[in-house]
Amino acid sequence: MLNIEKNTLFVKEQAKAFGFDHCGIAQAAELTGDAFRLENWLHKGMHGGMKYMENYFDKRIDPRKLVDGAKSVITLLLNYYPSQFQQPGAPKVAKYAYGNDYHEIIKERLNSFLQVLRSKLGDIQGRGFVDSAPVLERSWAQRSGLGWIGKNGNLLHKQAGSFFFIATLIVDVPFLYDAPTGDYCGSCTRCLEACPTGALVSPSVVDGSKCISYFTIELKEQLIPGSMQGKFEDWFFGCDICQDVCPWNRFAKAHRDEAFRPIPEILNFSTSDWEALTEEEFKNIFKKSPLKRSKYAGIRRNLKFIETKNSGKG
């Protein structure tokens, strides 16, 4: 037991050393409740065109099928709340995309983190994941005591809100496990009421096929459905509405991570700057940005869609 206690403390100390803001650990097991909810969500088609969500169902609900002999799931939160924001009136970009692509940055940190753990704990087996693998990150964060799933579907931390990247490290060694926290949303329904497209169909259930982030990032067709016209509130890459209205985010503090320093153009571009942007300039300025997921054509499509809404105001 003494070694487990020391090893658990070492994990949490190293998490802090690598710049992660919070760390929780849960025992690896099958997520039976989540399996039922995920199956129901998929059956109702709430994943829209995100067909990849149908893949690797067994691995999504059981980390032991991702890492042989897995005993622990380490969850790490990394704050991305910015200290500076876009200029008023400009097409809006979700705050997580202000800086460089988090996938590459966090994956590199996870790999280094795992190497440090191996140097201390021996030849442990493990894999790190961040958002791009069949892992139910929010469920594991909840199980490891880092917060609860809010009515907007985001993980909410009682002292820090929801503007966090979630990373997961699955390993084959045991630790002391953290206890889940309670749900502190209470009777608040601000996020449900604020969503302009009706994507929050019920508490903690997000119809992804109606989400602004889905339309502006995941949807690969050329046209956004006309039924969504006038509902994007100038968001053209992602959306933060349900987070911005959440009372728990009054506790959000600006990060100090240089790796996620905002790209100047995102903060400073006006509507006319975005309109004048050429494909070559886009590829150069945003080569390390999450915006490259939508590609230049997607950005132009999204910009045109919200401009059409604005032109009809008069």
C-alpha positions as CSV (number, residue, x, y, z in Angstrom):
1,M,0.0,0.0,0.0
2,L,2.9,2.4,0.8
3,N,4.3,2.0,-2.7
4,I,0.8,2.6,-4.2
5,E,0.5,5.8,-2.2
6,K,3.9,7.0,-3.2
7,N,3.3,6.1,-6.9
8,T,0.0,8.0,-6.8
9,L,1.6,11.0,-5.4
10,F,4.3,10.8,-8.0
11,V,1.8,10.7,-10.8
12,K,0.0,13.8,-9.6
13,E,3.2,15.7,-9.0
14,Q,4.4,14.9,-12.5
15,A,1.1,15.9,-14.0
16,K,1.6,19.4,-12.4
17,A,5.2,19.4,-13.6
18,F,4.1,18.8,-17.2
19,G,1.7,21.8,-17.0
20,F,-1.6,20.0,-16.4
21,D,-4.0,21.9,-14.1
22,H,-5.8,18.9,-12.6
23,C,-5.3,15.2,-12.4
24,G,-7.6,12.4,-11.3
25,I,-7.3,8.6,-11.4
26,A,-10.0,5.9,-11.7
27,Q,-9.9,2.2,-11.8
28,A,-10.1,0.7,-15.3
29,A,-13.4,-1.0,-15.9
30,E,-16.2,-1.4,-18.4
31,L,-18.5,1.7,-18.5
32,T,-21.8,-0.2,-18.6
33,G,-24.0,2.9,-18.0
34,D,-22.2,4.9,-20.6
35,A,-22.5,1.9,-23.0
36,F,-26.3,2.1,-22.8
37,R,-26.4,5.9,-23.2
38,L,-23.9,5.8,-26.2
39,E,-25.9,3.1,-27.9
40,N,-29.1,5.0,-27.5
41,W,-27.5,8.3,-28.7
42,L,-26.1,6.6,-31.8
43,H,-29.5,4.8,-32.5
44,K,-31.2,8.2,-32.5
45,G,-28.7,9.5,-35.1
46,M,-27.4,12.3,-32.8
47,H,-23.9,11.9,-34.2
48,G,-25.1,13.1,-37.6
49,G,-22.4,12.5,-40.2
50,M,-19.8,11.6,-37.7
51,K,-19.9,8.0,-38.6
52,Y,-16.6,7.3,-36.9
53,M,-18.5,7.5,-33.6
54,E,-20.1,4.1,-34.5
55,N,-16.6,2.5,-34.7
56,Y,-14.8,0.6,-31.9
57,F,-17.9,0.6,-29.6
58,D,-16.4,-2.1,-27.4
59,K,-13.1,-0.1,-27.0
60,R,-15.0,3.1,-26.2
61,I,-16.7,1.5,-23.2
62,D,-13.8,-0.6,-21.9
63,P,-10.2,0.8,-21.7
64,R,-8.9,-2.7,-21.0
65,K,-9.4,-3.3,-24.7
66,L,-7.2,-0.4,-25.6
67,V,-4.3,-1.4,-23.2
68,D,-3.8,-5.1,-22.3
69,G,-4.1,-5.6,-18.6
70,A,-5.1,-1.9,-18.0
71,K,-5.7,-1.2,-14.3
72,S,-5.9,2.6,-14.1
73,V,-7.2,5.5,-16.2
74,I,-5.4,8.8,-15.5
75,T,-7.3,11.9,-16.6
76,L,-5.6,15.2,-17.0
77,L,-7.2,18.7,-17.5
78,L,-5.4,21.5,-19.3
79,N,-6.9,25.0,-19.1
80,Y,-7.3,26.9,-22.4
81,Y,-9.3,29.9,-21.2
82,P,-7.6,32.9,-22.9
83,S,-6.6,36.3,-21.4
84,Q,-7.4,38.1,-24.7
85,F,-10.5,37.8,-27.0
86,Q,-11.5,38.6,-30.5
87,Q,-12.5,42.1,-31.5
88,P,-16.2,42.8,-31.2
89,G,-18.2,42.2,-34.4
90,A,-15.8,39.8,-36.0
91,P,-16.8,36.2,-37.0
92,K,-16.4,34.1,-33.9
93,V,-13.9,31.3,-33.3
94,A,-14.3,28.9,-30.3
95,K,-11.7,29.7,-27.6
96,Y,-10.1,26.3,-27.8
97,A,-8.9,27.1,-31.3
98,Y,-7.3,30.5,-30.6
99,G,-3.8,28.9,-30.5
100,N,-2.0,25.9,-32.0
101,D,-3.7,22.5,-32.4
102,Y,-4.0,21.0,-29.0
103,H,-3.9,17.4,-30.3
104,E,-0.2,17.5,-31.2
105,I,0.9,19.5,-28.2
106,I,-0.9,17.4,-25.6
107,K,0.0,14.1,-27.3
108,E,3.7,15.0,-27.0
109,R,3.3,15.8,-23.3
110,L,1.5,12.6,-22.7
111,N,4.2,10.6,-24.3
112,S,6.9,12.4,-22.2
113,F,4.7,11.9,-19.1
114,L,4.5,8.2,-19.8
115,Q,8.3,8.0,-20.2
116,V,8.8,9.7,-16.8
117,L,6.4,7.2,-15.2
118,R,8.3,4.3,-16.7
119,S,11.6,5.7,-15.3
120,K,10.0,5.7,-11.8
121,L,7.6,2.7,-11.9
122,G,9.4,0.4,-14.2
123,D,8.4,-1.1,-17.6
124,I,4.7,-0.2,-17.5
125,Q,2.4,-0.5,-20.5
126,G,0.3,2.5,-21.4
127,R,-1.2,4.7,-24.1
128,G,-2.1,8.4,-24.1
129,F,-5.2,9.7,-25.8
130,V,-6.5,13.2,-26.5
131,D,-9.9,13.6,-28.2
132,S,-9.0,11.6,-31.4
133,A,-9.4,8.0,-30.1
134,P,-12.3,5.8,-28.9
135,V,-12.1,7.0,-25.3
136,L,-15.0,8.5,-23.3
137,E,-12.9,11.2,-21.7
138,R,-15.6,13.1,-19.9
139,S,-16.9,9.9,-18.3
140,W,-13.4,9.0,-17.0
141,A,-12.9,12.6,-15.8
142,Q,-16.1,12.3,-13.8
143,R,-15.2,8.9,-12.4
144,S,-11.8,10.3,-11.2
145,G,-13.4,13.2,-9.3
146,L,-12.5,16.0,-11.7
147,G,-16.1,17.2,-12.0
148,W,-19.5,16.3,-13.3
149,I,-21.2,16.3,-16.7
150,G,-23.1,19.5,-16.9
151,K,-26.5,20.0,-18.7
152,N,-24.5,21.3,-21.7
153,G,-22.7,18.0,-21.9
154,N,-19.3,19.5,-20.8
155,L,-17.3,18.4,-17.9
156,L,-17.7,21.1,-15.1
157,H,-15.0,21.6,-12.4
158,K,-16.3,23.2,-9.3
159,Q,-13.4,25.6,-8.9
160,A,-12.5,26.2,-12.6
161,G,-15.5,25.7,-14.9
162,S,-15.3,23.9,-18.3
163,F,-12.7,25.5,-20.5
164,F,-10.3,22.6,-20.4
165,F,-8.8,20.1,-22.8
166,I,-9.2,16.5,-21.5
167,A,-6.4,14.0,-21.9
168,T,-6.4,10.4,-20.9
169,L,-3.5,8.0,-20.0
170,I,-4.4,4.3,-19.7
171,V,-1.8,2.2,-17.8
172,D,-1.5,-1.3,-16.5
173,V,-0.5,-0.4,-12.9
174,P,-2.8,0.3,-9.9
175,F,-3.0,3.5,-7.9
176,L,-5.1,5.0,-5.2
177,Y,-8.4,6.0,-6.9
178,D,-10.2,9.3,-6.6
179,A,-13.9,9.4,-5.7
180,P,-16.5,11.0,-8.1
181,T,-17.9,14.3,-7.1
182,G,-21.6,15.3,-7.0
183,D,-23.6,17.2,-9.7
184,Y,-23.9,20.9,-8.9
185,C,-25.9,22.2,-11.8
186,G,-29.0,22.2,-9.6
187,S,-32.1,23.8,-11.3
188,C,-30.0,26.0,-13.6
189,T,-31.0,25.7,-17.3
190,R,-29.1,28.7,-18.8
191,C,-27.2,26.5,-21.3
192,L,-30.4,24.7,-22.4
193,E,-32.2,28.0,-23.0
194,A,-29.2,29.7,-24.7
195,C,-28.5,27.1,-27.4
196,P,-29.8,28.8,-30.6
197,T,-30.0,25.6,-32.6
198,G,-31.7,23.4,-30.0
199,A,-28.8,21.0,-29.8
200,L,-29.2,20.6,-26.1
201,V,-32.2,18.4,-26.3
202,S,-32.3,17.5,-22.6
203,P,-30.0,17.8,-19.6
204,S,-26.5,16.4,-20.5
205,V,-27.8,15.1,-23.9
206,V,-26.3,16.9,-26.9
207,D,-27.8,16.3,-30.4
208,G,-24.5,16.6,-32.2
209,S,-26.2,16.8,-35.6
210,K,-27.7,20.2,-34.5
211,C,-24.6,21.7,-32.9
212,I,-23.0,24.8,-34.4
213,S,-19.6,23.1,-33.8
214,Y,-20.8,20.2,-35.9
215,F,-22.0,22.3,-38.8
216,T,-18.8,24.5,-38.9
217,I,-16.2,21.8,-38.3
218,E,-17.5,18.2,-38.8
219,L,-19.9,18.7,-41.6
220,K,-18.0,18.1,-44.8
221,E,-20.8,18.8,-47.3
222,Q,-20.7,22.0,-49.2
223,L,-24.0,23.4,-47.9
224,I,-25.1,24.0,-44.3
225,P,-28.9,23.3,-44.0
226,G,-31.0,26.3,-44.7
227,S,-33.1,25.5,-41.6
228,M,-30.0,26.7,-39.6
229,Q,-30.0,30.1,-41.3
230,G,-29.8,33.0,-38.8
231,K,-29.1,30.8,-35.8
232,F,-25.3,30.8,-35.6
233,E,-24.9,34.2,-33.9
234,D,-21.7,34.9,-35.9
235,W,-19.9,31.6,-34.9
236,F,-18.1,30.3,-37.9
237,F,-15.6,27.9,-36.3
238,G,-17.0,26.0,-33.3
239,C,-19.2,27.6,-30.6
240,D,-18.9,28.6,-26.9
241,I,-22.4,29.7,-26.2
242,C,-23.3,26.9,-23.7
243,Q,-20.0,27.5,-21.9
244,D,-20.1,31.3,-21.9
245,V,-23.5,31.3,-20.2
246,C,-22.6,28.7,-17.6
247,P,-22.3,30.2,-14.1
248,W,-19.5,27.9,-13.1
249,N,-17.3,29.5,-15.7
250,R,-17.2,32.7,-13.6
251,F,-14.3,30.8,-12.0
252,A,-12.4,30.4,-15.2
253,K,-8.9,31.9,-15.1
254,A,-6.7,32.7,-18.0
255,H,-4.0,30.1,-18.9
256,R,-0.3,30.9,-19.0
257,D,0.7,28.2,-21.4
258,E,2.9,29.6,-24.2
259,A,2.0,26.6,-26.4
260,F,-1.6,27.9,-26.6
261,R,-0.8,31.6,-27.1
262,P,-3.5,33.0,-29.4
263,I,-2.6,33.4,-33.1
264,P,-2.6,37.2,-33.6
265,E,-4.8,37.1,-36.7
266,I,-7.6,35.3,-34.8
267,L,-7.7,38.1,-32.2
268,N,-7.3,40.9,-34.7
269,F,-9.0,40.0,-37.9
270,S,-12.2,41.9,-38.8
271,T,-14.9,40.5,-41.0
272,S,-13.3,42.2,-44.0
273,D,-9.9,40.6,-43.1
274,W,-11.5,37.1,-43.1
275,E,-13.2,37.9,-46.4
276,A,-10.0,39.0,-48.1
277,L,-8.0,36.0,-46.9
278,T,-6.5,33.9,-49.7
279,E,-6.0,30.2,-49.6
280,E,-2.3,30.6,-49.6
281,E,-2.5,33.0,-46.6
282,F,-4.8,30.7,-44.8
283,K,-2.4,27.8,-45.2
284,N,0.5,29.9,-44.0
285,I,-1.2,31.6,-41.0
286,F,-3.2,28.6,-39.8
287,K,-0.8,25.7,-40.6
288,K,-0.7,24.8,-36.9
289,S,-4.2,25.8,-36.0
290,P,-7.3,23.7,-35.4
291,L,-8.9,25.8,-38.2
292,K,-7.1,23.7,-40.7
293,R,-9.6,20.9,-40.0
294,S,-12.3,22.9,-41.9
295,K,-9.8,23.7,-44.7
296,Y,-10.0,26.9,-46.6
297,A,-13.2,25.9,-48.4
298,G,-15.0,25.1,-45.2
299,I,-14.0,28.5,-43.7
300,R,-15.2,30.3,-46.8
301,R,-18.5,28.3,-46.6
302,N,-19.0,29.1,-42.9
303,L,-18.2,32.8,-43.4
304,K,-20.6,33.1,-46.3
305,F,-23.3,31.3,-44.2
306,I,-23.1,33.8,-41.4
307,E,-22.8,36.7,-43.8
308,T,-26.0,35.7,-45.5
309,K,-27.7,35.9,-42.1
310,N,-26.3,39.4,-41.4
311,S,-27.3,40.7,-44.9
312,G,-30.9,39.9,-44.1
313,K,-31.0,42.0,-41.0
314,G,-31.7,45.2,-42.7
